[in-house]
Amino acid sequence: MRRILYTGNLIPDSGSQCIKMSLPVTLSQGLYSYLKALSFTRHSILPTLAASGIPFRLQVGFLTLLLMASTPALAQNEGRWKAGFENGFGARAAAIPGGIAIVDVGPTRLPTPEVSFGKKKVLVQKNAGRWIAVVGIPLSTKPGTYTLDIFSTVARQSTFRVNAKNYPEQRLTIKNKRKVNPNPDDIKRIAGESKRMAKAKSTWSENFQAGPFIVPSNGVVSSPFGLRRVYNNQPRRPHAGLDIAAPEGTPIRAASNGIVIEAGDFFFNGKSVFLDHGNGLLSLYSHMSKILVDVGQAVESGELIGEVGQTGRVTGPHLHWSVGLNGTWVDPSLLLPPETTVQPLPAAE
Ligand SMILES: [Zn+2]
């Protein structure tokens, strides 16, 4: 089994490119995870399709089309920015809710500017003699013009636009009803866990150590980022990560170098690990069957941190992968080099 590594250059893509995820597994493994993913999809997202008696090939075609239609966020990438920074880390611009704004904040002959967005410190990287702010845009952001506060030798401001983005709706049926309507004891537990997660999510450390990001697990994308979620007919928070469906026990690897800053079993997220890559860049891995690292541990890109499972609020085994910037979750695929291929669902044979 091979893992996906960034191989190409990180200089900007054409702007029209969608990220496709390919199945980095052997044929038999691919077929297995494909069938698992298909049954996962059937039972959770499209129960009526499974029961419809529609021929298998047509179902596959339909699901592929559905997933392609549900990833326009990627197609909308502005992607014009030369996204490669030092250490091979890169990010692509998508000035939409849940996306990333890439803002030039001055020449590198001036000291590193301190940049903040809504009072949260923002990641600043170097590119071609310029300081570049890499700004996470919260999913709840309304379209409009927003301001960055910049302090270098003097205080100043810069603005950027956030465009509208209508993410598709996803309706899911959760068998464990408590995971949708928690009881009073659960609510107490959730309150404590939310604080822990919020603290982890707002972590800022000075040592930026991310290189290029890799896809953390082999599998197929069962839910892209940003879907408006309805569980058992009740609207809940939108999907703030990217789901990769894979058989239980599939290895989960660190998407980049970092430090484990939080790990535990959470009510909704199940067994989860938070990695801090520095300067407000974080990643979260959820619903694990096993956590294989400890808080405080340093991990390198590609290092094993856990195994795929179905702990927490799930419809089947998968990795939920989130990426945080300046205290907000953004679309993880924007951190992957344009050449990375991760496939929604393999084409029908
Ligand atoms: Zn998820």
Residues whose N, C-alpha, C, O or C-beta is under 5 A from the ligand:
A	BS01	ZN	G241 L242 D243 H320
